[in-house]
Amino acid sequence: MMLLADKAIRLDDQAAQLRSLMKQRRRAKVIAVTSGKGGVGKSNVAVNLAVKFASAGKRVVLLDADLGLANADVLCNLDLSTTLSQVISGSRNLIDAITKAPGGFAMIGGGSGLARLADLSESDRQRLIDSLATLEEQADVILIDTGAGISPNVLSFTRAADQVLVVTTPEPTAITDAYAMIKVISRDPAERRISLLVNQSRSIGEAKLVYERIARVAKQFLGIGVLDAGSVPVDEQVPLAVRRRVPFLIAAPKSPASIAVAQLAMRLEQGIGCVKDDRGFFGRMNRWFRK
């Protein structure tokens, strides 16, 4: 009887240790920030979201996956010595590519060598997956600044994220391309939240009309709901911060654009985490590569 009791105690201890280990290996929430076309302020939104999440005490990693045209480092006045392309080639480790950015978040820069991400060799692709998967255990939020458009290297990230934030402006071409992006993303059967952010809006009413137009068409023709992520107004502090190479949340924390991004972060915090897939972001990305 004593032996059985001792064995039961050991099993209980092992179970407690396993539960503790599972808590330690919690998976980060992954938000892909994308757009149908360039020039809508997507990277600026991603950078300032990273600043806001970090200011709330979260461990944040921003992966600049705008491959070939990476510029998040420019917005933060960073000189990156190592990029993701060097990690994939095996010449540098992932830890070498992580740089502390203004505002307290971590950044991993992209590189022109990744322009054909979907055509990576099997060994290079696995090296990418293995390297990035470690981030899910070390961060609370991973923000992916994808490229613009519907190229395979963009979709490999958007189709595997917990939440996709589509950024547009009120311009007709940007609206059309934003809907095209949503249409392509919606073809994947996996559950995820798709939100629309109207950047550079001249009024809340204008932004609301843009959102309602896209949401209505998406519901009618795609059968999906698009969440309203709100808007970021035209703000003279934004281009001033860009020229200074400082995130506007740091340069002008009380400006209308900064207040809007703070509200956006709260909305995303309430909406992320809906993907019912325990493999995590980079596990799902690996699955998509193999299709």
Phi, psi and omega per residue, in radians:
M1 nan -0.716 3.124
M2 -1.082 -0.688 3.133
L3 -1.101 -0.744 3.127
L4 -1.133 -0.700 3.122
A5 -1.121 -0.759 3.115
D6 -1.080 -0.711 3.136
K7 -1.123 -0.709 3.133
A8 -1.112 -0.693 3.123
I9 -1.120 -0.734 3.130
R10 -1.108 -0.711 3.129
L11 -1.129 -0.698 3.098
D12 -1.106 -0.706 3.113
D13 -1.111 -0.717 3.135
Q14 -1.151 -0.683 3.121
A15 -1.126 -0.720 3.117
A16 -1.105 -0.712 3.118
Q17 -1.132 -0.672 3.135
L18 -1.146 -0.754 3.107
R19 -1.085 -0.684 3.105
S20 -1.118 -0.728 3.134
L21 -1.131 -0.689 3.137
M22 -1.118 -0.653 3.100
K23 -1.144 -0.665 -3.141
Q24 -1.162 -0.509 -3.079
R25 -1.684 0.542 3.133
R26 -1.070 2.582 -3.068
R27 -1.600 2.329 3.107
A28 -1.163 2.683 3.032
K29 -1.505 2.342 -3.037
V30 -2.036 2.183 3.136
I31 -2.076 2.090 3.063
A32 -1.620 2.171 3.098
V33 -1.801 2.055 -3.018
T34 -2.429 3.096 3.120
S35 -2.757 2.782 3.118
G36 -1.336 -0.503 3.136
K37 -2.483 2.859 3.115
G38 -1.387 2.928 3.068
G39 1.427 0.245 -3.123
V40 -1.787 0.047 3.117
G41 1.530 0.379 -3.094
K42 -1.027 -0.873 -3.108
S43 -1.132 -0.652 3.115
N44 -1.125 -0.690 3.076
V45 -1.104 -0.795 -3.116
A46 -1.078 -0.794 -3.129
V47 -1.072 -0.806 -3.082
N48 -1.291 -0.491 2.988
L49 -1.107 -0.714 3.116
A50 -1.070 -0.732 3.105
V51 -1.060 -0.785 -3.089
K52 -1.157 -0.803 3.121
F53 -1.067 -0.709 3.139
A54 -1.138 -0.655 3.134
S55 -1.164 -0.357 3.102
A56 -1.530 0.116 3.081
G57 1.579 0.166 3.139
K58 -1.558 2.587 3.040
R59 -1.462 1.998 -2.969
V60 -2.093 2.361 3.005
V61 -2.126 2.230 3.044
L62 -1.851 2.042 3.086
L63 -1.739 1.987 3.119
D64 -1.442 1.654 -3.103
A65 -1.798 0.358 3.028
D66 -1.364 1.262 -2.884
L67 -1.175 2.207 -3.097
G68 1.683 -0.486 -3.141
L69 -2.289 0.601 -3.099
A70 -1.087 2.287 -3.128
N71 -2.501 0.156 3.113
A72 -1.083 -0.577 3.115
D73 -1.143 -0.588 3.121
V74 -1.160 -0.709 3.137
L75 -1.122 -0.379 -3.126
C76 -1.897 0.118 3.123
N77 0.995 0.795 3.139
L78 -1.884 2.482 3.050
D79 -1.905 1.733 -3.038
L80 -1.446 2.172 3.112
S81 -1.511 -0.376 -3.119
T82 -2.360 2.388 3.116
T83 -2.135 3.036 -3.113
L84 -1.100 -0.529 -3.140
S85 -1.092 -0.611 3.120
Q86 -1.274 -0.537 3.061
V87 -1.148 -0.761 -3.134
I88 -1.124 -0.682 -3.129
S89 -1.228 -0.292 3.133
G90 1.587 0.008 -3.107
S91 -1.378 -0.374 3.117
R92 -2.419 2.758 3.098
N93 -1.570 2.803 -3.117
L94 -1.026 -0.681 -3.110
I95 -1.066 -0.486 3.118
D96 -1.233 -0.422 -3.076
A97 -1.568 -0.128 -3.129
I98 -1.521 2.129 -3.119
T99 -2.140 2.374 3.081
K100 -1.289 2.217 -3.087
A101 -1.855 2.823 3.087
P102 -1.005 2.332 -3.111
G103 1.779 -0.166 3.029
G104 1.658 0.151 3.083
F105 -1.735 2.930 3.127
A106 -1.806 2.461 -3.137
M107 -2.147 2.471 2.986
I108 -2.120 2.020 -3.094
G109 -1.403 2.665 3.102
G110 -1.497 -2.687 3.128
G111 -3.072 2.649 -3.095
S112 -1.118 -0.361 3.133
G113 -1.219 -0.144 -3.126
L114 -1.789 0.237 -3.039
A115 -1.046 -0.452 3.129
R116 -1.998 1.014 -3.071
L117 -0.964 -0.741 -3.073
A118 -1.202 -0.254 -3.104
D119 -1.821 0.291 3.110
L120 -1.105 2.655 3.067
S121 -1.197 2.873 -3.125
E122 -1.022 -0.772 -3.105
S123 -1.195 -0.698 3.121
D124 -1.167 -0.699 3.139
R125 -1.118 -0.742 -3.138
Q126 -1.161 -0.626 3.095
R127 -1.117 -0.666 3.090
L128 -1.119 -0.852 -3.111
I129 -1.078 -0.818 -3.104
D130 -1.102 -0.686 -3.116
S131 -1.195 -0.812 -3.065
L132 -1.310 -0.473 -3.108
A133 -1.076 -0.507 3.138
T134 -1.129 -0.435 -3.127
L135 -1.136 -0.522 -3.067
E136 -1.153 -0.372 3.130
E137 -1.671 -0.144 -3.054
Q138 -1.953 -0.170 -3.069
A139 -2.179 2.763 3.011
D140 -1.595 -0.665 -3.123
V141 -2.357 2.300 3.010
I142 -2.026 2.092 3.095
L143 -1.774 2.229 3.131
I144 -1.901 1.960 3.059
D145 -1.550 1.682 -3.076
T146 -1.399 3.017 2.981
G147 -1.302 3.022 3.079
A148 -1.563 2.653 3.080
G149 1.657 -3.000 -3.003
I150 -2.041 0.619 3.093
S151 -1.250 2.783 -3.118
P152 -0.999 -0.637 -3.119
N153 -1.200 -0.441 3.053
V154 -1.337 -0.833 -3.066
L155 -1.173 -0.451 3.119
S156 -1.101 -0.465 3.092
F157 -1.595 -0.813 -3.069
T158 -1.126 -0.593 -3.081
R159 -1.327 -0.210 -3.104
A160 -1.976 -0.052 -3.101
A161 -1.364 2.794 3.041
D162 -1.207 -0.709 -3.129
Q163 -2.472 2.475 3.095
V164 -1.992 2.168 3.075
L165 -1.820 1.934 3.132
V166 -1.623 2.148 -3.112
V167 -1.791 2.327 3.077
T168 -2.419 3.033 2.966
T169 -2.125 3.014 3.137
P170 -1.260 -0.052 -3.134
E171 -1.166 2.426 -3.087
P172 -0.950 -0.722 -3.123
T173 -1.180 -0.652 3.124
A174 -1.174 -0.676 3.115
I175 -1.108 -0.799 3.140
T176 -1.068 -0.778 -3.113
D177 -1.245 -0.548 3.085
A178 -1.135 -0.733 3.102
Y179 -1.132 -0.682 3.115
A180 -1.078 -0.692 3.103
M181 -1.117 -0.799 3.125
I182 -1.063 -0.697 3.133
K183 -1.063 -0.773 -3.132
V184 -1.185 -0.764 -3.136
I185 -1.075 -0.655 -3.070
S186 -1.201 -0.255 -3.140
R187 -1.229 -0.360 3.132
D188 -1.398 2.321 -3.039
P189 -1.286 -0.280 -3.101
A190 -1.102 2.533 -3.139
E191 -1.367 2.299 3.030
R192 -2.781 2.743 3.093
R193 -1.598 2.311 3.062
I194 -1.958 2.134 3.137
S195 -2.039 2.646 3.131
L196 -2.043 2.225 3.066
L197 -1.996 2.219 3.097
V198 -1.703 1.898 -3.119
N199 -1.624 2.695 3.071
Q200 1.027 0.668 3.127
S201 -1.428 2.597 -3.129
R202 -1.554 -0.243 3.087
S203 -2.865 2.821 3.088
I204 -1.121 -0.646 3.124
G205 -1.084 -0.734 3.120
E206 -1.100 -0.778 3.141
A207 -1.094 -0.690 -3.132
K208 -1.115 -0.700 3.120
L209 -1.111 -0.714 3.119
V210 -1.101 -0.829 3.132
Y211 -1.053 -0.849 -3.088
E212 -1.082 -0.631 3.124
R213 -1.110 -0.844 -3.124
I214 -1.214 -0.756 -3.114
A215 -1.095 -0.680 -3.129
R216 -1.149 -0.799 -3.130
V217 -1.171 -0.687 3.126
A218 -1.115 -0.667 3.128
K219 -1.220 -0.697 -3.075
Q220 -1.266 -0.771 -3.004
F221 -1.802 -0.379 -3.121
L222 -1.921 -0.294 3.140
G223 1.236 0.467 -3.126
I224 -2.177 2.729 3.055
G225 -1.731 2.323 3.077
V226 -1.882 2.185 -3.099
L227 -1.368 2.623 3.133
D228 -1.579 1.884 3.130
A229 -1.536 -0.005 3.117
G230 1.599 -2.663 -3.078
S231 -2.600 2.819 3.013
V232 -2.115 2.103 -3.031
P233 -1.328 2.823 2.964
V234 -1.046 2.246 -3.042
D235 -2.533 2.144 -3.106
E236 -1.116 -0.337 3.128
Q237 -1.248 -0.412 -3.107
V238 -1.173 -0.974 3.110
P239 -1.101 -0.538 3.087
L240 -1.116 -0.735 3.118
A241 -1.166 -0.668 3.115
V242 -1.073 -0.756 3.136
R243 -1.149 -0.551 3.105
R244 -1.453 -0.172 -3.128
R245 1.070 0.810 3.091
V246 -2.322 2.333 3.067
P247 -0.956 2.380 -3.043
F248 -1.168 -0.380 3.059
L249 -1.148 -0.436 3.091
I250 -1.575 -0.763 -3.094
A251 -1.217 -0.644 -3.088
A252 -2.516 1.279 -3.025
P253 -1.114 -0.337 -3.128
K254 -1.815 0.160 3.139
S255 -1.270 2.773 3.136
P256 -0.977 -0.690 -3.138
A257 -1.146 -0.702 3.135
S258 -1.141 -0.727 3.107
I259 -1.099 -0.684 3.139
A260 -1.147 -0.702 3.129
V261 -1.180 -0.627 3.073
A262 -1.075 -0.720 3.098
Q263 -1.173 -0.655 3.098
L264 -1.088 -0.750 3.138
A265 -1.049 -0.700 3.114
M266 -1.139 -0.689 3.130
R267 -1.148 -0.737 3.140
L268 -1.174 -0.647 3.118
E269 -1.069 -0.615 3.135
Q270 -1.357 -0.365 -3.013
G271 -1.840 -0.238 -3.067
I272 -1.384 2.856 3.048
G273 1.594 0.495 -3.074
C274 -1.771 -0.082 -3.096
V275 -1.353 2.134 -3.112
K276 -1.591 1.263 -3.090
D277 -2.642 1.921 -3.045
D278 -1.343 -0.029 -3.127
R279 -1.328 -0.222 3.130
G280 1.427 2.982 -3.053
F281 -1.047 -0.905 -3.024
F282 -1.326 -0.402 2.988
G283 -1.186 -0.710 3.104
R284 -1.194 -0.611 3.109
M285 -1.137 -0.684 3.112
N286 -1.112 -0.686 3.113
R287 -1.095 -0.730 -3.120
W288 -1.142 -0.678 3.112
F289 -1.023 -0.595 -3.032
R290 -1.462 -0.077 -3.134
K291 -1.177 nan nan
